[in-house]
Amino acid sequence: MKSFIEVSPDSHFPIENLPYGVFSTPDNKTPRIGVAIGDLILDLSVVCHLFTGPLLKTQQHVFEQKNLNMFMALGRCAWSEARTTLQQLLSQDNPCLRDDAQLRARALVPQNSATMHLPAEIGDYTDFYSSLDHATNVGTMFRGRENALMPNWKYLPVGYHGRASSLVVSGTPIRRPNGQTRPKDDEPPTFGPCRLMDFELEMAFFVGPGNTLGHPISIKDAENHIFGMVLMNDWSARDIQKWEYVPLGPFLAKNLGTTISPWVVTMDALKPFLVDNFPQDPVPFPYLAHNDKYNFDIRLEVAIRSEGSEKASTVCKSNFRYMYWTMKQQLAHHTITGCNTRPGDLLASGTISGPSEESFGSMLELSWRGSKTVDIGGGATRKFLQDGDEVIMTAFCEGDGYKVGFGACTGKVLPAHPLQ
């Protein structure tokens, strides 16, 4: 495959990818759906009349919406048809768009002139805890290696319901929260700015067609409900979390903000990068068991740029393939009670850490609970994030001469509001 649009080999957005996003421009403030191709965005609201396949010819209006929810709801066959149409339109051999200068001028927008928005209206957000190395690291810090994993961890995908309202798109600053902490275990709690501000390297997937209340999504059908993936930074206030999480788990330590990349990479684009699932012992219950591959070789990287610094320094290199529980298992487990999901719901992986120290996906692990420093370049070190630090996450799959990537997921830490 080759596009008539020139795409650098280092670009995350070749014709093999074609991720969906929502954008606006200075001359048109209305958010609309686009597809990334190289350094450009194809405005689907301009070319929606060209989707003439059997499933989409009566559904062209889904590409004129302000978010992807309606398109997500159409299901896998419609998604695949749309992908085929897009690859044909952008092919070097197809004159439809290539040779129509007026249509190209209206339909193709430079990415650097666009403002990106959340790709969907996210009604519900769930965060899992599905990396074995991360769970082992955190458990070891707080309970010792012999009790690192809780008894349920290898039997079910542990998760909690997050706060959808504080999900933001890449580039949105995140303010350090104020809250209660208990710095000394033998003294009462105090109130003030979080001291242990952290990032969490995660990925997440959007639900396509949902399920009705009372009717679980089976593990065999789960793939038909998974639209695509984004890169995520689930910011965390570790000291607030330590004090508040007993007995009900994460609350204010997690609702301060969760950042996602603006581009949603479809599962069809990720299929060439399938790898073996993580070995699971004990064997999962039948409602969670599947033998087909549904893990992916997605390279992940985290860098930190301190205030005033020109360069960012890499602090983590990990991979999505380290996930113990697959996305199919997460969705099947989430709905086994009959819990209903809806198009645009977001389900996240939890922090993704690998077996080596450089692959640890949080400052909590990299600094090993603050017992050592992390080099962020220019002679600067960190144990946790400081005000002005910008966290830059990237993710991509490596093909034969091309990349299928997610772009960047960035956010800068702002100072806490002054205490009243």
N, C-alpha and C positions, 0 to 999 in steps of 0.2 A: 504493500500500500504506500502511496505517496500522494501528498496534497499539492495542489497548485500554489498554496501558500507556503512560503519558505519557512521551515522550522529548524532551529538549531538542534544538533544532536544532544545538547545539554538541556534543552527545554523539557519541562515536565508535561508539556501539552502537545504531543504529536497527534497525528490522525488515529493512531492506535488507542488513544486515551479518550478525548472528547468528553471531559467532565462538565457537569451542569452547575450553574451558579445563578445568582440574581444580582443585577447591577443597575446603576443609573449613571447618567452623564450630565455635565454642566448644562447642555442644551435641552436635556429631557430628564427632569427630576423623577419621573415615574419609574419605580423599580420594575424590572422586566427580566425574563429568563434569557440566559445566554449560554453558549458553549465555548470553552476555551480551545483555541487552536493557535499554537505558537505564542506570539506576543499579542494576539488579537482575540476579540470576542465576537462570535457570530450571534447576532441579535435574532432570536427565534421568533419574536413578535413580527419581524419584517419578512421572514421567509416561511411563516407557518403554512401559507397556501401551497407550499411545495411538498408537504407531508400528505401524500396521496395514496398510501398503502391501504390495504383493506381494513385495518383496525383504526387508523388515525385520520382517514379522510373525513370522517364525521366527528372527529375529536380535535380538530385543529385549534379550537379555542383554548385548549389547555396550555398552549404556548403563548397565549396573550395574557396570562395571569401574572400577579405580582409575587407569586411564590410557586414552588414545585409541587405542592400538596396534591393538586388535582391530577397532575401527570403521574405522580407516585401511585395514586390510587388505581391507575389503569392496569397494572400488573406486568409480569415479565414479558409476555408476548408483545405488548405494545412498546415496552422499553426496547426490546430487541429490534422491532420494526423501525423505531425512531433512530436507533444507532446505525442501522443499515442505510437509512435515508441520508443521515448526516455524512456518513463516510462517502456515499455516492456524490453528494453535493459538493464536497470538499476535495474530491479526487482530481488529480491532474488531468484525467481523461474525460471529465464531464464538463461540457461547455456551459451548462445552465447558469451557474454562478460565475464561473471563470471568465466568460466572455461578455458578461452583462455589466459594464462599468457602472451604470447608474444603480443597479441593484447592489453591487458590491459596496459602493460608496455609502449606501444607507444601512447595509446589513453588517458590515465589519467595523468594529470599534477598537481602537488601541486600548489595551489593558491599562496602560499608565494614565489614561484620561478618565477611567471609570471608577466609580465608588461602589464597593462590594457591600452586599447586605446579607443577612441570614438567608440561607437558601430555602427555608421552609418556615411555616408557622408551626412551632414546636409545642404541641399540647402537653406532652409528658416527656420526662427525661429520667432514665434509670442508669445508675452507675454500678458496674460489676467489679469484681475483685478477683480477676481470672488469670493472673500471672503467678505461676508457682514460685519463681525466684523472688518476686516482690513480696508475696505473702510470707515466704520463709524468712526473708531478711527482716521484715518488720516484726514478725513473731519472735525471731531470735533476739532482737533488741529489747523487747519488752517482757518476754516470758522465758527466754533461754532456748537453745537449739532443740532440746529434747521435747519442748512443748510449743514449737514454732507455729505449727498449723493447728487450728481448732479442729475438733473431731469431725465436724461437718464438711470441711473444706474440699475433700476429694470425692464427696458424695453428691454435691450440688453446686451450681454456680452462685456463690454468695454475692449479694447485691443490695442496694438500697435505692429508694426513690429520691431523686435529686430535685433541684429547683429549676424549672424550665424558664422562668421569667428572667433569670440572670445569665442565661446563655447569650453570648455576644460573638460577633464576627471578628476575625483576625484584624489586628490593628487598634482595637478598642483598649484604652488604658484601664488598668485594674487598680482600685484604691485599696491600700492596706486597711484592713478592718480594725475597729475597736471592739473589745470584748472582754469577757471575764477569763482570767488565767490563774493558775495556781503554781507560781514558780517554785515554791518550797512546800513539800508535802506535809510539813508539820505546822504550817501557818495558813490562815484564811486566804481566800482568793483575793485578787486585786483586779481593778478595771483599767484598761488602757489599750494602746496600740499593740497589735500582734507583733511579737518579736521573732517568731519562727515562720516567716513567710516562705512558701515553697511552691514549686511547680510540680505537676504530675504529667508525665508523658503518656498519653492515651490515644486510642483511636475509637471511633464510634460508627454505628451504622443507622441509617434511616429505615424505618418501617414503610413499606409500600401499602398494599391492601391490608386492612386490619382484620380483626375477627370480632364476632358479636359476643356480647357478654354471656358467659356460661359455656362457650365453645372453644376449647384450647386449640392452638396451632400445633399440629403434630410435627415430630422431628422430620418425617418424610416430606412434609409440605413447607417446612420453614424457609427453604431457599426461595420459594415463590413470593415470600413476604419481605425479602431483604432487597432494598432498592440500590444502595450504594454506601460508600464509606467517606468519612472525613477524618482529618487529623485533629487532635484535641489537647488542650492544656487545662486540666481540672485543678485550678489554683487551690491551695490548701493552707489554712492557718493552723499549724501543728500544735501550738501551745493552747489555742482555744479548743481545738479538737480533744486534746488530752484531758481537759477538765470536764468537757460537756458530754463526751460520747457514752459514758456509762449512765443508764443501761440501754438507751435506745439508738445509739450510733451517731453518725455524722449529722450535723445540723448547721449551726452558724459558721463553722469552720469551712464549710463547703459552699454556702450559698452566696458568697461574696462575688463570684464570677466564674464562669467556665467559658473558655475561648475555643471556637472551632474554625478550621480553615474554610474559606468561602466556596471552594470547589468540591463537589460531590463526585467521586470517582465511582463509576458503575461496576457492578459485579462482573458484567461481560468484559469490561476492560481489564479486570484483575484475573480473569480465568487463566491466562497463560502462566501465571505465577503461583498456581496452586502447589502446595507442598504437603508432605505427610502431616497428619494431625499429631499433636503431642501424645505420647503414650500415656494411657490412663489406667491406673491401678488404685483401687479395685475397678472392675468393669462397671460402667454406669448402669443405672436402672434402664429397662427397655425404653421408657419414654425419652431418654436422653441419648440412646445409643445410635450411632450411625458409622458406617465403615467407609463411606466415600470421603475423599479429601475435601476439607473446607477450612484449611489454614493457608496463609499466604506469605510469600517471601517479600515483605515490605521493609525496606531499610529506613531506620528512624535515626534522627539526629537532633540534639538539643545544644544550642549555643546561648551564651549570655554576653550582652554588651552593657558595660557599666556606663553610668552617666558621664557624658563628655568624651567617651572613647570612640574612635573611628572604627575599630575592629571588634567583631564578636569572637569569642573563644569557645570552641566546642568542649562541652563537659560530659556528653553522653552519646554513645552510639549503640543502638539497640535494634531489635527486629520484631515485627509482629508475629513471626513464626514461633516465638517463645510462649505464646498463649496456651494455657492448659485446656481451658474450655473454649469451644468454638462458638461462633455467632449463632449457628443453628441451635446449639444446646442452650445458649442464653435465652433465645426467643422461645423455644419450647418450654423451658423451665418457667419463664416469666408468665406464660399463659396457661400453665397446667392447672391452675386453680379456676380457669375460666375468665381470668382477667382480660378485658378487651383492650386491644391496641388500635391505633388510628393512623392513617397516613401522616407522615411527618413526625411521628414519635421517634425519639433518639435513644439508643441503647449504647452505652459506652463500655469499654473493655476493662477499665481500671488501669492502674499504673503498669506499664510494660517494662519489666526488667529482665535482663538475661543473666547468664551464669557468671560473667566476668564483671569486675568492678567498673570498667568503663561503660558497661551496658546498664547500669543502675538508673532507673527512670525518675528519680526524685533527689532533691538535696538531702532529704532525711537519710537516704541510703548512701549517697555519695560522700556525705560528711560523717556517716555512721553515727547519727543522732547527735551531731555537733562535736564529736570527739576528735575530728581532724578537719583540715581546711581543704578547699577545692580551688585549684588554680584557674582563674578566669582571664589570664593574660595581662601583660603590662605591669607585672609585679603585684597585681591585686589578687586577693583570695576571698573566698566566701565560705561560710558554714550554712547560711540561709540567705535569702534574697534581701537586698537593701533597696531603699527608695531610689528610683531612677534607673534601676536595672531593667533591661529589656530582654525577655526570653524569646528566643527564635527557634521554632521547631520546623523541621522539614521531613518529608517522607516520600519515597519513590521506589518503584520496582525497576530493575535493570533488565531490558530486553536486548536483542541482538542489534546494536547500533541505535537504540532509542530508549527512552525512559517513559514510564507511566507514573506521573507524580501528582502530588496534592498541593503543590505550591507551598507557601509558608503559613505558619500559624504563629502570630506574634502578639505580644502584649507587654506594656511597660508598667512597672509598679509606681503608683503615685503615693505620696505621704498620706497617712491617716488624717481624718478630720480632727481639728483641735478639740480637746475635751471641753465640755461646757462647765 
